[in-house]
């Protein structure tokens, strides 16, 4: 069955974390099966708060194919802790040489991992992943399955309730 229908992105993991499409997000051909096209302005998928999303150790991953690059930065996947801060995020920046990013703290002061790379090629699929182990502070970034950055950080993600997971 389809993972997307109307304004719903179905969670096929069995956890029941279904997402709601907003802002005109369009169902499109994905890397494998269905995907989503985000216009870079106001398209999002939001997933309501759930205990399964409040993790202190996590992996975030996405397939992305740019048709145009953002003028500043783009939040690809982020969990809002409920206090208007990103609890954790996977982002892309057009304004820095450290383009591929992930962070735990909202001000990006210390608890982040970044990768300096040339601008991505338009129309090409990229597999972008970050992993964080709260027990060791090991924070890693992968691009196309290759580890491209690693650092040890001291942050602990906010595991309190009230936030949502946002894509786009």
Backbone as numpy.savetxt, mean C-alpha at the origin, in Angstrom:
# Nx Ny Nz CAx CAy CAz Cx Cy Cz
-15.16 -17.18 -9.25 -15.99 -15.99 -9.25 -15.12 -14.74 -9.25
-15.70 -13.63 -9.67 -14.97 -12.37 -9.74 -14.65 -11.83 -8.36
-13.50 -11.19 -8.25 -13.09 -10.56 -6.99 -13.66 -9.15 -6.88
-14.19 -8.64 -8.00 -14.72 -7.29 -8.04 -16.10 -7.31 -8.67
-17.01 -6.52 -8.08 -18.35 -6.43 -8.64 -18.99 -5.13 -8.17
-19.45 -4.32 -9.12 -20.09 -3.06 -8.75 -19.13 -2.18 -7.98
-19.47 -1.87 -6.73 -18.60 -1.04 -5.89 -17.92 -1.85 -4.78
-17.82 -3.16 -4.97 -17.22 -4.01 -3.94 -16.00 -4.76 -4.49
-14.92 -4.71 -3.70 -13.74 -5.54 -3.96 -13.78 -6.63 -2.90
-14.01 -7.86 -3.32 -14.17 -8.97 -2.38 -12.83 -9.50 -1.90
-12.73 -9.72 -0.61 -11.55 -10.32 0.01 -11.65 -11.82 -0.18
-10.78 -12.37 -1.00 -10.83 -13.80 -1.28 -9.96 -14.61 -0.33
-9.39 -13.95 0.70 -8.56 -14.66 1.67 -9.40 -15.44 2.68
-10.68 -15.09 2.77 -11.55 -15.71 3.75 -11.69 -14.89 5.02
-10.95 -13.77 5.14 -11.01 -12.93 6.35 -12.21 -12.00 6.35
-12.88 -11.86 5.21 -14.06 -11.01 5.15 -13.78 -9.52 5.11
-12.58 -9.13 4.74 -12.22 -7.71 4.67 -12.52 -7.16 3.27
-13.80 -7.09 2.95 -14.22 -6.60 1.64 -14.02 -5.08 1.57
-13.69 -4.59 0.39 -13.46 -3.16 0.21 -14.58 -2.50 -0.56
-14.70 -1.19 -0.37 -15.69 -0.39 -1.07 -14.97 0.56 -2.02
-15.31 0.49 -3.31 -14.73 1.37 -4.32 -15.42 2.72 -4.25
-14.64 3.81 -4.39 -15.19 5.16 -4.36 -14.43 6.06 -5.33
-15.03 7.20 -5.66 -14.38 8.20 -6.49 -14.30 7.86 -7.95
-15.04 6.86 -8.39 -15.00 6.49 -9.79 -13.97 5.43 -10.13
-13.46 4.72 -9.11 -12.52 3.63 -9.36 -13.12 2.67 -10.37
-12.34 2.30 -11.37 -12.83 1.48 -12.47 -12.22 0.08 -12.39
-13.07 -0.93 -12.59 -12.60 -2.31 -12.68 -11.91 -2.46 -14.04
-10.70 -3.00 -14.02 -9.89 -3.10 -15.24 -9.17 -4.44 -15.25
-8.45 -4.70 -16.33 -7.64 -5.90 -16.41 -6.47 -5.76 -15.45
-6.24 -6.77 -14.63 -5.13 -6.75 -13.68 -3.97 -7.56 -14.17
-2.96 -7.65 -13.36 -1.79 -8.47 -13.70 -2.20 -9.94 -13.82
-3.05 -10.36 -12.89 -3.63 -11.70 -12.90 -5.12 -11.51 -12.64
-5.95 -11.72 -13.64 -7.39 -11.54 -13.46 -7.78 -10.08 -13.41
-8.77 -9.78 -12.56 -9.27 -8.42 -12.46 -8.34 -7.52 -11.66
-8.40 -6.23 -11.94 -7.63 -5.24 -11.22 -8.45 -3.97 -11.12
-7.82 -2.91 -10.68 -8.48 -1.62 -10.54 -7.66 -0.55 -11.23
-8.35 0.43 -11.81 -7.69 1.59 -12.39 -8.02 2.77 -11.50
-6.97 3.41 -10.96 -7.12 4.59 -10.12 -6.67 5.80 -10.93
-7.45 6.89 -10.90 -7.12 8.07 -11.70 -6.06 8.97 -11.07
-5.65 8.68 -9.85 -4.64 9.49 -9.19 -5.18 10.73 -8.52
-6.47 10.94 -8.60 -7.07 12.13 -7.98 -7.90 11.78 -6.74
-8.93 10.93 -6.95 -9.84 10.67 -5.83 -10.34 9.23 -5.76
-9.79 8.37 -6.58 -10.23 6.97 -6.59 -9.60 6.21 -5.42
-10.42 5.45 -4.70 -9.92 4.67 -3.57 -10.71 3.38 -3.41
-10.13 2.47 -2.66 -10.83 1.33 -2.10 -10.60 1.43 -0.60
-11.67 1.41 0.17 -11.54 1.46 1.63 -12.05 0.16 2.23
-11.33 -0.32 3.23 -11.69 -1.55 3.94 -11.87 -1.16 5.40
-13.04 -1.46 5.95 -13.35 -1.09 7.33 -12.38 -1.74 8.31
-12.22 -1.10 9.45 -11.36 -1.61 10.51 -11.75 -3.05 10.86
-10.74 -3.87 11.09 -10.94 -5.26 11.52 -9.70 -5.70 12.27
-9.88 -6.59 13.22 -8.76 -7.09 14.01 -7.67 -7.68 13.11
-8.05 -8.31 12.01 -7.07 -8.94 11.13 -6.18 -7.91 10.42
-6.58 -6.64 10.42 -5.77 -5.59 9.80 -4.91 -4.84 10.81
-5.10 -5.09 12.08 -4.35 -4.42 13.15 -3.16 -5.27 13.55
-2.19 -5.34 12.68 -1.04 -6.22 12.89 0.21 -5.44 13.25
1.00 -5.96 14.17 2.27 -5.32 14.50 3.39 -5.85 13.62
3.22 -7.01 13.04 4.12 -7.57 12.03 3.29 -7.74 10.77
3.80 -7.27 9.64 2.94 -7.27 8.45 3.74 -7.36 7.16
3.01 -7.67 6.10 3.48 -7.60 4.72 2.43 -6.84 3.93
2.85 -5.87 3.15 1.98 -5.16 2.21 2.54 -5.41 0.83
1.67 -5.70 -0.11 2.15 -5.95 -1.47 1.12 -5.49 -2.48
1.58 -5.08 -3.64 0.68 -4.66 -4.71 1.37 -4.84 -6.06
0.57 -5.12 -7.05 1.01 -5.03 -8.44 0.59 -3.65 -8.91
1.46 -2.95 -9.61 1.12 -1.61 -10.09 1.68 -1.42 -11.50
0.86 -0.77 -12.33 1.28 -0.42 -13.70 0.86 1.03 -13.91
1.84 1.90 -14.07 1.56 3.33 -14.22 1.18 3.65 -15.67
0.10 4.42 -15.85 -0.19 4.99 -17.18 0.36 6.41 -17.23
0.52 7.02 -16.06 1.22 8.30 -15.89 1.69 8.33 -14.45
2.72 9.10 -14.19 3.27 9.16 -12.84 2.63 10.30 -12.06
2.47 10.13 -10.74 1.90 11.21 -9.94 2.82 12.43 -9.95
2.25 13.61 -9.79 3.07 14.83 -9.81 3.85 14.99 -8.51
3.36 14.41 -7.41 4.09 14.49 -6.15 4.28 13.08 -5.58
3.34 12.59 -4.80 3.43 11.26 -4.22 2.08 10.58 -4.32
2.11 9.27 -4.18 0.89 8.48 -4.23 0.91 7.46 -3.11
-0.17 7.40 -2.37 -0.34 6.37 -1.36 -0.93 5.16 -2.05
-0.22 4.04 -2.04 -0.69 2.85 -2.74 -1.53 1.98 -1.82
-1.03 1.72 -0.61 -1.76 0.97 0.42 -1.40 1.61 1.75
-2.39 1.94 2.56 -2.12 2.55 3.86 -3.20 2.18 4.86
-2.79 1.98 6.10 -3.75 1.80 7.19 -3.76 3.06 8.02
-4.92 3.68 8.09 -5.14 4.87 8.91 -5.42 4.39 10.32
-4.67 4.89 11.30 -4.84 4.43 12.68 -6.09 4.97 13.34
-6.83 5.82 12.65 -8.04 6.39 13.22 -7.81 7.77 13.79
-6.56 8.19 13.92 -6.25 9.52 14.45 -5.69 10.40 13.34
-6.11 10.14 12.12 -5.70 10.89 10.94 -4.21 10.72 10.62
-3.65 9.60 11.01 -2.26 9.29 10.70 -2.19 7.93 10.03
-1.25 7.77 9.13 -1.03 6.45 8.55 -0.33 5.59 9.58
-0.93 4.49 9.92 -0.31 3.54 10.82 0.84 2.86 10.09
0.60 2.46 8.87 1.66 1.96 8.00 1.25 2.24 6.57
2.23 2.39 5.70 1.91 2.79 4.33 2.95 2.28 3.36
2.51 2.08 2.13 3.35 1.74 0.99 3.07 2.86 -0.02
4.11 3.65 -0.38 3.89 4.83 -1.21 4.92 4.94 -2.33
4.64 5.87 -3.24 5.55 6.20 -4.33 5.69 7.72 -4.36
6.90 8.22 -4.57 7.15 9.66 -4.63 7.81 10.04 -5.95
7.23 11.01 -6.64 7.83 11.53 -7.87 8.78 12.68 -7.58
8.76 13.20 -6.35 9.55 14.38 -6.03 10.87 14.06 -5.34
11.20 12.80 -5.20 12.43 12.39 -4.53 13.12 11.32 -5.35
14.43 11.21 -5.19 15.13 10.10 -5.85 14.83 8.79 -5.14
14.42 8.88 -3.86 13.98 7.70 -3.11 12.50 7.50 -3.40
12.20 6.93 -4.55 10.84 6.88 -5.07 9.94 5.86 -4.39
10.44 4.67 -4.11 9.64 3.59 -3.56 9.81 3.61 -2.04
8.71 3.72 -1.28 8.78 3.96 0.15 7.78 3.14 0.95
8.13 2.92 2.21 7.21 2.36 3.18 7.55 2.95 4.53
6.54 3.20 5.36 6.78 3.79 6.68 5.76 3.29 7.68
6.14 3.42 8.95 5.23 3.10 10.04 4.74 4.38 10.69
5.66 5.29 10.99 5.24 6.53 11.66 4.75 7.54 10.63
3.82 8.41 11.01 3.22 9.32 10.04 4.12 10.45 9.57
5.16 10.79 10.32 5.99 11.92 9.90 7.23 11.51 9.11
7.41 10.23 8.88 8.50 9.69 8.08 9.87 10.07 8.64
9.95 10.38 9.93 11.22 10.86 10.47 12.26 9.76 10.61
11.90 8.61 11.14 12.89 7.57 11.35 12.45 6.18 10.92
11.20 5.89 11.05 10.73 4.52 10.88 10.18 4.27 9.48
11.10 4.29 8.54 10.76 4.12 7.14 11.86 3.29 6.46
11.54 2.84 5.26 12.53 2.22 4.38 12.24 2.78 2.99
13.30 3.17 2.27 13.16 3.83 0.96 14.14 3.25 -0.03
13.76 3.36 -1.30 14.63 2.85 -2.36 14.77 3.91 -3.45
16.00 4.32 -3.72 16.29 5.26 -4.79 16.38 4.50 -6.10
15.59 4.93 -7.06 15.55 4.24 -8.34 15.13 5.22 -9.43
15.45 4.89 -10.67 14.94 5.72 -11.76 13.41 5.69 -11.78
12.82 6.65 -12.43 11.36 6.67 -12.57 10.90 5.38 -13.24
9.77 4.83 -12.80 9.29 3.60 -13.43 8.91 3.81 -14.89
9.00 2.74 -15.61 8.61 2.72 -17.02 7.09 2.66 -17.10
6.49 3.55 -17.87 5.03 3.55 -18.03 4.60 2.29 -18.77
3.46 1.73 -18.36 2.91 0.55 -19.03 3.53 -0.77 -18.62
4.47 -0.76 -17.68 5.14 -1.98 -17.20 4.61 -2.33 -15.82
4.40 -3.61 -15.57 3.95 -4.06 -14.25 5.14 -4.12 -13.29
4.90 -3.65 -12.05 5.87 -3.73 -10.96 5.21 -4.44 -9.78
5.98 -5.29 -9.12 5.52 -6.01 -7.94 6.22 -5.38 -6.75
5.48 -4.63 -5.93 6.04 -3.80 -4.87 5.58 -4.34 -3.52
6.54 -4.65 -2.64 6.24 -5.29 -1.35 7.08 -4.69 -0.24
6.49 -4.62 0.94 7.25 -4.29 2.14 6.92 -5.31 3.22
7.90 -5.62 4.05 7.68 -6.51 5.19 8.22 -5.84 6.44
7.56 -6.07 7.57 8.02 -5.53 8.84 7.86 -6.59 9.92
8.94 -6.84 10.67 8.92 -7.78 11.79 9.05 -6.97 13.07
7.96 -6.85 13.82 7.94 -6.04 15.02 8.88 -6.57 16.10
9.11 -7.87 16.14 9.98 -8.46 17.17 11.44 -8.03 16.98
11.87 -7.84 15.74 13.27 -7.51 15.47 13.46 -6.08 14.94
12.37 -5.44 14.50 12.47 -4.11 13.89 12.94 -4.16 12.45
13.01 -5.35 11.87 13.49 -5.52 10.50 12.44 -5.06 9.50
12.77 -4.03 8.73 11.87 -3.40 7.77 12.51 -3.55 6.40
11.84 -4.19 5.45 12.41 -4.46 4.13 11.48 -4.00 3.02
12.10 -3.68 1.88 11.38 -3.26 0.70 11.83 -4.12 -0.46
10.89 -4.58 -1.26 11.17 -5.44 -2.42 10.53 -4.83 -3.66
11.22 -4.90 -4.77 10.68 -4.48 -6.05 10.90 -5.62 -7.02
9.83 -6.12 -7.59 9.87 -7.26 -8.51 10.52 -8.48 -7.87
10.26 -8.68 -6.58 10.74 -9.85 -5.87 12.18 -9.77 -5.38
12.84 -8.65 -5.64 14.24 -8.48 -5.22 14.29 -7.49 -4.07
14.97 -7.87 -2.97 15.11 -6.95 -1.85 15.97 -5.78 -2.30
15.43 -4.54 -2.16 16.15 -3.35 -2.61 16.51 -2.42 -1.46
15.94 -2.63 -0.28 16.27 -1.80 0.87 15.93 -2.54 2.15
16.69 -2.22 3.21 16.45 -2.83 4.52 17.01 -1.90 5.57
16.31 -1.79 6.69 16.83 -1.09 7.85 16.11 -1.57 9.08
16.74 -1.36 10.22 16.13 -1.70 11.49 15.53 -0.43 12.09
14.27 -0.52 12.48 13.56 0.64 13.03 13.03 0.30 14.42
12.60 1.32 15.14 12.14 1.11 16.52 10.63 1.27 16.68
9.94 1.63 15.64 8.49 1.87 15.74 7.73 0.58 15.98
6.57 0.73 16.58 5.60 -0.36 16.68 4.31 0.16 16.10
3.76 -0.51 15.11 2.51 -0.05 14.52 1.39 0.04 15.55
0.52 1.01 15.35 -0.65 1.19 16.21 -1.63 0.06 15.91
-1.89 -0.78 16.87 -2.81 -1.91 16.67 -4.17 -1.64 17.29
-4.45 -0.38 17.63 -5.76 -0.04 18.20 -6.81 -0.04 17.11
-8.05 -0.10 17.52 -9.15 -0.13 16.55 -9.47 1.28 16.07
-10.28 1.35 15.05 -10.78 2.63 14.57 -10.29 3.04 13.21
-9.23 2.45 12.71 -8.71 2.86 11.41 -9.30 2.05 10.29
-8.90 2.40 9.09 -9.32 1.65 7.91 -8.12 1.44 7.01
-8.22 0.47 6.13 -7.19 0.21 5.14 -7.62 0.91 3.86
-6.72 1.69 3.26 -7.03 2.43 2.04 -6.08 2.04 0.93
-6.62 1.89 -0.26 -5.83 1.64 -1.46 -6.17 2.70 -2.49
-5.16 3.18 -3.20 -5.40 4.18 -4.24 -5.17 5.58 -3.77
